[in-house]
Amino acid sequence: MIGAEQFAGIASGYGDATAMAVLADGQLAKRKALVAMVLRAARTTPFADSSQAAAELLTRAEDAAGPAVAGPAVLTHPHLDAWATLCLHRLADGDADADLLGHLAAYGAAAAIEAGLPFDVTVPTVDGAACLPGLGAAAGLGPGPASVCGTAGTVRFTGSGGTVVELDGPGWRPRRTVTLPGWTVVIEDLDPYRNSYQWQPLSYLPDARAQHLEKLLADAWQLIEAGHPGHAEGIRHSVRAIVPLATPENGTMISAASRHAAGAIAVSIPDTAADLALLLIHEYMHAKLGALLDLVDLHERPGPGAPGFHAPWRLDPRPTGALLQGVYAHTGVTDYWRVRRHSPDADTRRAAAQFTYWRAMNRLAVDGLINGGELTPAGTQFSTILRATLDDWETEEIAPDIKAKTLLFVTAQTTRWLLINAQASPGEIEELTRFLRFGTPPRSLADRGAITPGAVRGPADAPGLLADLHQWLDGHTGPAEPNGPDRHTPGFMLLNDDPGGAERACLARLDADAEDDDAWIGLAVARTLAADRDGHRDLVTRLLTTRPELLRAAVSAVQREGNTNAASELVKRR
């Protein structure tokens, strides 16, 4: 059970050693329960006896040396959860096999080695290697199961073809440990069940690559300790393993955490320590919240057909649980940029823009969470405390040009999301069509259209006009040169502080095609920029950022009647 003080600390975006200890106890209990569930499910299978023997070895080792077995090497090994969960699914489906269930014997052998007990077990191999969780792997054993025998301080692996590898001898691949000030972490590139992320894990790293990652980790940890002591305390008491991921072909940095691998963070190997520090904080936030959710229900399960909520970093609506995870993790990202903008080695304008961007995006998302009606009382308390952290950061000063242009980019992204996912009702379309035809003010319009997931899904990208405006997120707010010969594109005009020209260009496009979403986005930004300057927002300007799908539907309806100036006529209405 987590106490009120520990809960509040985690909800604020941080969490001290005491809070992390509570989460760790919860994960240890969860892993013991999962192993017990696997044993029960395996009772009626051909693997019952071998599974029970492996569990008994674990129990004997725990009795002989409880603290060692309860440590990160065995029962709290991050990927035990992933293995046990896969076992339960495969046993339920009737397609479990000896290799899958036999991995429990590898945990038993690792526990026996920690406890100094003699043992003789059979373990599976993957690509000729037998892995003992928390210790390492014996390679070159050939296909099929291998026997592992431990006696008098010697551990010997014997492959099905007779190949012998001794622990710490030729053919042994040790699990690499990185010792840093106040934190010891392992590079997990051996465990056969580390593929519990949406990205492909790397194979065992060559020594030079491993040493490069170790150096990056040391430098990233120095940045985190110096700039983020609150996150550093939580990381050192909860993160035990780093799983290297294969970098995608496009070179994008990727990272992941899994509810079935608490204590592990998966990352591609980035170019700089600063990038690695950002990835570590981001995924640590995900992992921490996942461990808390194993103890406390923060949200209800969405009913069938629930439309989801606006996650500003996604193109598609997200369920409450995913939005909560996103808000919490991106609060860590916001905090990273909040501190980074003061670093002497940083691009401070870019860092300030990133801080402004993520602060605004998170405020949108957390308000949607709190008002969404799907949080439990504990979830509402959690989200309210988290919002207070974001509120505190609102007082931090940002250069006015960076703040203004970054918030305009947020407006552009929000407009795009609404065009993809919001739907206007026929009655509202009719009211706005009358307004367009005759100037009759609409009587009542909903603040937001009905959310129906559109055809576009995935992380938010920046096509079209957003690609032009993306330089604002790098802190570049001055005049820009066109990417091509045309100096009359809406994006170029917005970059060069010409909202009037951008509006005219967008209206010309919309008069030709009311389904041109990129032009609606540009029009929303241009009108918002002009309104910010003159202090007046008319109905159309407000609708461009809150109900763009309604404007699009009404203009399209009038265009179908033959009016080729429908968009231009609409914006003249006040």
Summary of the structure (lengths in Angstrom):
residues: 574
radius of gyration: 28.1
end to end distance: 57.2
largest distance: 94.1
contacts: 1959
relative contact order: 0.07
helix: 54%
strand: 11%
